[in-house]
Amino acid sequence: MFKHYVLLAAKVLQRRKFFTFISLFGISFTLLVLMVVTAMFDHSFAPMAPESRQDLTLGVHDVVMYGPHSNWRSSGGYKLFNTYARNLPGVEHLSLYTGVRAAHSYIDGQKIESGLKKTDDEFWRILEFNFLEGGPYGTDDVAGARFVAVINQTTRRRFFGERPAIGQIIEADGQRFRVVGVVADVSEMRQVPFADIWVPYTTAKTDAYKSEILGDFHALALARDRASLKQIHDEFNSRLLRVELPKGSTNIVAPFETSLQSVARLLPIADSKSPESQVGRFVAFVAALAALFALLPTVNLVNINISRIMERVSEIGVRKAFGAPTRTLIVQFLVENVLLTLVGGGIGLALTMVVIHALNVSGILQYTQLTMNIRVFVYGVLIALLFGLISGVYPAWRMARLNPVDALKGGVSR
């Protein structure tokens, strides 16, 4: 019986090719956009090397200082974290590191720009980089302000071609560093580990950073277990109450949180003064946007499906007159609609793979390799089925209400 439904559905969809084309275009384009965005979201926040322990990792990525008449938003300063984030209960490793800054080098008169990040040795214990050569710099290197560096594989290729880089000297931002390690490239969508060159923060040209409450530093903590996450968050918030704020400031907010929580707190829908995470609201906001985006093709499919029914009222009337059960007609129509959406979903998934490949080779997102993994594929199939069911239920209900006598006359019973 089901095979009969499918064959009949295929023939029906070939009757009005223009309507079928419009339906397939709406489904495939909507699915394409949703799947590419989902792949980017997955690539940014899903656990993967070097951020493979995200379930135990918290960071302070954003600091807001409030005053009676104005607010200041910035990264944190070294003094803020060095004074108040050390020895937090439940923390196994704590790292202080800077954001990525442009560093310029010259090779044979050619200017090369690299992303430079300054870190401590704990940075390499929290994050699990894939080392292709050598290893990270250690505690003695940071304490002794040694000019050593870890570089990524692209930087190795730019400076040394295919030669080994360990022990070689690299110049960046007017300073010379000895290469001690080479790691695989990390996507710029992973802002915590991303850089081209990593060096000890103690090699800074001045020590002015040591007295800053706001500056260019971030903190990253690896918890001993999941039970320690809230303890770390609450304890650091309580310590912030003791921060000596600059004149004109009354409050400082700098919670330890996940990357997703940090992004959620920056949205207008979040209360940035609240130290509580906003992930639930953020997820609801994103889901609402996705639903609104998917609503247009769904409404379009409903209208097209109703038009298809109106063209087939005589056929439906004949079948009802010969005793065809309403349930059989509804199932047939839903099969037709689900088949249409699955074909559109297949086209959308194929287009998604093409677009993802194009993004990967374009270099628009540096070192980014988006993937169509099993999870993203399942999302796509579920979205396609959802389209088919939502856009088919109301037209099927309209069809079930057709009076056989009116249908044979080409009309619709109200």
N, C-alpha and C positions, 0 to 999 in steps of 0.2 A: 504493500500500500504506500509506504513512504517513498519507494522508488518511483511510483506513479505520480505522487505529488511533485517530486523533483523534476521529472520530465515535463509535466504539465506547466510547472512554474517557468522552466527554461523557455518553453514555447511562448508563454504569455509575455515574458519580458522582451521577446523579440518583436512583438507586434508594434509597439511604439518605441522605436529606437532612440528618438530624441529624449523622451522622458527618462528612459533607462540611462542614457548618457548623463543627463543632469543629475540624476540620483547618484550614480557612481562617482561623478566628479565631486559632489558635495561630501559624500562619505569618505572618499580617499583623501581629499585635501584636508578635511578636518582631522582625520586620523593621522595624517602626515605631521601636521603641526603639533598635535598633542603628543605624538610619540617622540618627536625630536626634542620637545621640551622635557618630556619624561626622561629621556636618555641623558640630557644635560643635567637635570636635577639628580638623577641616579649617580652620574659621574662625579658630581660635586659633593654629595653627602653620604653615599653608601660606603661602608667599610671596605677599604682596599689599600694596599701598600702605596705609600709609606704610612698612611693613617688607618692601619688595620685594627687598631685597638680603640676605636672611637667610642665604644660603649663605656670605656673607663677614662676617657680624656675630657678634660674641661680646660677652657682658656678664657683669658680676659682679652677680648679683641677690640673693645671700644670703651672709652671712658667719657662720661658726661659730668661736667662741673656746673652746678647751678648757682646763680646769684639772684638778688632781688629784681634785677632789671634785664639780665641777659644770661645766656648759657654758653658753655664752651664744650665742643665735642672734639675729641682727639684720641690718639693712641695714648697709652700710659707712659709715665716716665720711669726711668730706672730706679729712682729713689722710692717711688710709690711701691713697687714690687719688691725691691730688695729689703725694704723696711717692714712691710706689712704682710708679704706673701710667703716669707721663709718659715719653715717648720710648721706648716699648717697640719693639723691632725688628719690622718687618712691619706696623706700624699706620699707616694712612693718616690716619684721624681718630679722636680720642679725646674722648668727651663725658662730663661729670660732671653728674648730674641727681638730683633728689630724687624720692621717691614722691609720690603724690597725697595732698594734705591738704584737708580741708574749709575753705572760705573763705566768709564770710558777707558779703552786701551788702544794702542796703536801698534799695528804689525805691518812692517814695510811701508809705512806712511799711510796705511789705511786705518780709518777710525772704526772701532768695534764697540758697540754698546752691549753691556751685560747687566743682568739683574743681580745685585749684590745684597746678601742678607748676612747680618752679624748675629752670632748665636753663642751660647755657652756649650760646654761638653754634654750637659744633660739633654740637650736637644736631640742628640743622636741616640740616647737611651730610650726616649719616649717614642720617637718615630722610627719605623723599620724600613730604612732605605735599602735599595738593591745596589750593593757596591760591586762595580765592575773591575776596579783596581784599588789596592790599598785599603784604607779604613778611615774612620773619623779622627779628628784631633781630640785630645784628652784633657783631663783636668789640669795637668802641668802646663799644657800649651796655652790654656786660657789664663791661668794664674800668672804665667810668665810673659803674657802678651807676645807670644811668638807669632811670627808672620807666616802662618801656614794656612792652607786653603783646601777645601773640598770643591770640586767642580763637577758639572754634569757632562754627559757624553757629547752633547753638541758643542760645549765650550772646548772640550778636548780636541774635537775635530777642527774647530776654528783656529786654535792656536798651534796644535801639534800634528794635524793631519791624522794619519793612522799610527803614529808613533806612541809608545807608552808615555803617560804623563807624570808618573810618580817621580818625584825629585826634581822635576822641571820648575822653572821660575815663570810666574805669570804676573803681569803688571795690571793693576786695576785701581782706578781713582787715584793715580799718582803714588801708589804703594806697591811694593814687590812682595809676592807671596810664594812660598814653596808648596807645590802640590803634594798632598799626602793621601788623597783619595779621589776616586771618580765614581759617580753614581749615575744610575739611569735617569733620563729626563723625567721631570715631574710636571704634570699639567698645571697651567696657570689658574685653572679653576679650583685647584687645591692651594688656597692662599697661605696656609700655615707652613707646609714644607716647600712651596715653590721658590725657586731661585735658579740662577746660573752658577753663582759662586757663593760659597759660605765661608766666612772667616770668623775668628774669635772677636767678640765685641770689645775686648780689651785692647784691640789694635786701633781703636778710634784715634783720630788725630789730636783730640783734646779730651780731657776728662770732665768737661762741662755737663755731660749727660748724667753724671752721678748725683747731681743736685736737683734733678727735674721731677716734678710730680706729673706733669703732662709732657709727653715727648714722642719718641718713635718706637717705644718698646711694647711688647706683648708678653703675657705670661701663659705658660702651658703646664698643666698639672696632670700627672698620671696617677689615678687613684689606686689604692691597694685592692679595693673590691667595689662593687656597685653600691653597697651600703654606705660607703664613705663619700659618695658624690654630694649628697645633701649636706653632710657635715662640713665638707670643704667650702661649699657655697655659703653656708650660713656663718661659718667662722670668719671667712674673709670679709663678709659684709659687716660683721660686728667690729672688726678691726678698722674698717674704713671710717667708723665714727670717731676714731682718734687721730685721723689725718690732720696735720696742720695745714689748713687751706690758705691760699693767698687772700689778701684783703679784697673784699667785695664778693667772696664766694661763701655760700652757706651749706652746700651739700655736694657730695660726690657719689656717683653711681658707677661701679665697675665690677659687676658680678662675674664670678666664674661660671661659665656656661658652655654648652656645646656650640658647634659652628651653626647649626640650624637654629638654635635659640638666639644666637647673636644676630642672625639675619632677621629673624622674626621681630626682635626688639627694635630694629631700625625702621620698621614699617609704620606708616601713620596710624594703623589700627592698633598699635601697641602703646602701652603707657611706659615710656622709657624711664620714668622715675621708679617704677616698680621693679624690685629685684627678682620677682618671680618670672619664670619662663613663659613665653607667649606661643609656644609651639602649637598648642591646640587651636588657638585663634588663627595662627598663620596657615595651618593645614586647611582649616575651614575656609579661609579666604582664597587660597589657591584652588581648592575644590569648587568653590562658587564660581570663580573665573572660568575654570574648565567647563563647568556645567553650562554657563552662559554662552561660551564659545560653541559648545556642542548643540545648543538649543536651536540655532538657526537651521542647520541641515536637517535636524529632526523634524522641525515644523515644516520644512520644505518637503521632506519625505511624506509626512502626513497628508499634505495638500495633494501631492502627486498621486498617492495611493487612493485618496478619495476620488480623484478624477478617473483613475483606472476602474474603480468600482462603478462609477456612474456610466462608464462606457460598456460595462458588462452586466447591467441590470437584467437585460433580456435573458442572457445566458443563465444568470442566477435564478431568475423566475422559472425557467424551464426545469432546472435541476430541482428546485424546491417543489414544483408541481409533480415531478416524478418521484418525490419522496426523499430527496437528499436531506439528511439531518443537518440542522444548523451547525452542530459541532464539527461535522465533516467539512463544511464550507469554511468555517473559521480556521480550522487547522490548515486547510489548503492555502488560504490567503496568508497566514502567518509563515508557512513554509516558503511561499513565494518571496515574502519580504525579507526573511532571514537569509535566504539564498542570495538575494540582491545585495544585502549589506555585507555578507561574507565575501562575495566577489569584490565589492568595493573595499572591504577590509584587506583582502589579499593584495589589491593594487596599492592601497595605502602603505602596507608594510613593505612592499617592494620599493616604492618611492622613498620610504624612510631610509632603507638601506643605501639607496643611491645618494640621498642628501647627506647622510652621516658620513659616507665615504668621501664625498666632496668636501665636507667640513674638515675632515681629518687631514686630507692632503693639501688643503688651501693654506694652512698656517694661520688662519684668522684667530683661532684659539691656540696659543702657543703650547706645543708639546701635548696637545689634547688628542686622545684617541677614544672617541665615543664608540660604544658598542651596542649591538642589539642582543642583549643577553636574554636568557630564558624568562626572567622576570618581566622585562620590557615587552617581550613577545606575548606573554600571557595577558598583560595589560591591554595590548592591542586587540587580541581576540575577544576579550571581555567587553571592550568598548564597542567593537563591531556588533557583537550580539545584543548589547544594550540598545544600540541604534535600531536594530531590526525589531526588537520587541516593543520598544516605546513607540516607534513610528507605525507599527502594525496593529497595536491593540485597538486604538480608536476607530480606524477604518474597518477593522474586522467587526467591531461592535455595530457600526453603521450598516454593514452588510447583513448582519444577523437580524436587523430590524426590518429588512425589506419584506413587504407583503407580496406573496407570490402573484396575486392578481395584478397589483399595481406594477410589479416588476415586469410582468409579461407585456404590459402596456407601455413600458419604458419610463415609468414614473417611480417616485419614492414615497413610501408611507411616512407621514410625519408623526 
